[in-house]
């Protein structure tokens, strides 16, 4: 099957990156250059978001399964 917008290599990379939910390569390459305190800050923000999503998931599961 021929898809014209998918046939260009740069578009193919962008689409596959979006489908796989992988970050842009330039962001990953910049991480070691960031100040360590900024790394700690962003890691803490991500950790709080994941914890909040986990609590929300537990609450939703309790609504569905709970008595």
Phi and psi restraints in degrees (value plus and minus 20) as a CYANA .aco file:
   2 UNK   PHI    -121.2   -81.2
   2 UNK   PSI     101.5   141.5
   3 UNK   PHI    -138.6   -98.6
   3 UNK   PSI      91.3   131.3
   4 UNK   PHI     -81.6   -41.6
   4 UNK   PSI     -60.4   -20.4
   5 UNK   PHI     -97.0   -57.0
   5 UNK   PSI     -34.1     5.9
   6 UNK   PHI    -112.9   -72.9
   6 UNK   PSI     -33.9     6.1
   7 UNK   PHI     -98.9   -58.9
   7 UNK   PSI     -37.6     2.4
   8 UNK   PHI     -98.4   -58.4
   8 UNK   PSI     116.3   156.3
   9 UNK   PHI     -80.3   -40.3
   9 UNK   PSI     -59.6   -19.6
  10 UNK   PHI     -87.6   -47.6
  10 UNK   PSI     -56.3   -16.3
  11 UNK   PHI     -89.9   -49.9
  11 UNK   PSI     -58.5   -18.5
  12 UNK   PHI     -81.4   -41.4
  12 UNK   PSI     -62.8   -22.8
  13 UNK   PHI     -82.5   -42.5
  13 UNK   PSI     -64.3   -24.3
  14 UNK   PHI     -84.2   -44.2
  14 UNK   PSI     -61.9   -21.9
  15 UNK   PHI     -87.1   -47.1
  15 UNK   PSI     -65.1   -25.1
  16 UNK   PHI     -85.0   -45.0
  16 UNK   PSI     -55.4   -15.4
  17 UNK   PHI     -85.5   -45.5
  17 UNK   PSI     -60.2   -20.2
  18 UNK   PHI     -89.0   -49.0
  18 UNK   PSI     -60.1   -20.1
  19 UNK   PHI     -86.7   -46.7
  19 UNK   PSI     -58.8   -18.8
  20 UNK   PHI    -103.6   -63.6
  20 UNK   PSI     -23.8    16.2
  21 UNK   PHI      38.1    78.1
  21 UNK   PSI      11.8    51.8
  22 UNK   PHI    -112.8   -72.8
  22 UNK   PSI     123.9   163.9
  23 UNK   PHI     -91.8   -51.8
  23 UNK   PSI     144.5   184.5
  24 UNK   PHI     -82.1   -42.1
  24 UNK   PSI     120.3   160.3
  25 UNK   PHI     -81.2   -41.2
  25 UNK   PSI     -53.0   -13.0
  26 UNK   PHI     -87.0   -47.0
  26 UNK   PSI     -52.0   -12.0
  27 UNK   PHI     -87.0   -47.0
  27 UNK   PSI     -63.3   -23.3
  28 UNK   PHI     -85.2   -45.2
  28 UNK   PSI     -57.7   -17.7
  29 UNK   PHI     -90.5   -50.5
  29 UNK   PSI     -45.5    -5.5
  30 UNK   PHI    -102.0   -62.0
  30 UNK   PSI     -36.8     3.2
  31 UNK   PHI     -75.8   -35.8
  31 UNK   PSI     -64.6   -24.6
  32 UNK   PHI     -85.3   -45.3
  32 UNK   PSI     -42.4    -2.4
  33 UNK   PHI    -103.0   -63.0
  33 UNK   PSI     -30.3     9.7
  34 UNK   PHI     -98.3   -58.3
  34 UNK   PSI     126.7   166.7
  35 UNK   PHI     -79.0   -39.0
  35 UNK   PSI     120.7   160.7
  36 UNK   PHI     -76.3   -36.3
  36 UNK   PSI     -53.3   -13.3
  37 UNK   PHI     -89.7   -49.7
  37 UNK   PSI     -52.5   -12.5
  38 UNK   PHI     -88.9   -48.9
  38 UNK   PSI     -57.1   -17.1
  39 UNK   PHI     -80.9   -40.9
  39 UNK   PSI     -63.2   -23.2
  40 UNK   PHI     -84.0   -44.0
  40 UNK   PSI     -62.0   -22.0
  41 UNK   PHI     -80.6   -40.6
  41 UNK   PSI     -70.6   -30.6
  42 UNK   PHI     -87.9   -47.9
  42 UNK   PSI     -54.8   -14.8
  43 UNK   PHI     -84.0   -44.0
  43 UNK   PSI     -58.1   -18.1
  44 UNK   PHI     -87.7   -47.7
  44 UNK   PSI     -60.4   -20.4
  45 UNK   PHI     -82.7   -42.7
  45 UNK   PSI     -65.2   -25.2
  46 UNK   PHI     -83.5   -43.5
  46 UNK   PSI     -61.2   -21.2
  47 UNK   PHI     -84.0   -44.0
  47 UNK   PSI     -61.4   -21.4
  48 UNK   PHI     -85.2   -45.2
  48 UNK   PSI     -60.9   -20.9
  49 UNK   PHI     -83.5   -43.5
  49 UNK   PSI     -63.7   -23.7
  50 UNK   PHI     -84.4   -44.4
  50 UNK   PSI     -62.3   -22.3
  51 UNK   PHI     -83.6   -43.6
  51 UNK   PSI     -61.7   -21.7
  52 UNK   PHI     -82.6   -42.6
  52 UNK   PSI     -61.4   -21.4
  53 UNK   PHI     -85.4   -45.4
  53 UNK   PSI     -56.7   -16.7
  54 UNK   PHI     -85.8   -45.8
  54 UNK   PSI     -64.3   -24.3
  55 UNK   PHI     -82.7   -42.7
  55 UNK   PSI     -62.4   -22.4
  56 UNK   PHI     -81.4   -41.4
  56 UNK   PSI     -60.8   -20.8
  57 UNK   PHI     -84.2   -44.2
  57 UNK   PSI     -63.6   -23.6
  58 UNK   PHI     -80.4   -40.4
  58 UNK   PSI     -61.9   -21.9
  59 UNK   PHI     -84.3   -44.3
  59 UNK   PSI     -63.8   -23.8
  60 UNK   PHI     -85.2   -45.2
  60 UNK   PSI     -61.0   -21.0
  61 UNK   PHI     -83.5   -43.5
  61 UNK   PSI     -59.6   -19.6
  62 UNK   PHI     -84.7   -44.7
  62 UNK   PSI     -55.7   -15.7
  63 UNK   PHI     -84.9   -44.9
  63 UNK   PSI     -59.5   -19.5
  64 UNK   PHI     -98.0   -58.0
  64 UNK   PSI     -64.2   -24.2
  65 UNK   PHI    -114.0   -74.0
  65 UNK   PSI     -50.9   -10.9
  66 UNK   PHI     -82.4   -42.4
  66 UNK   PSI     143.0   183.0
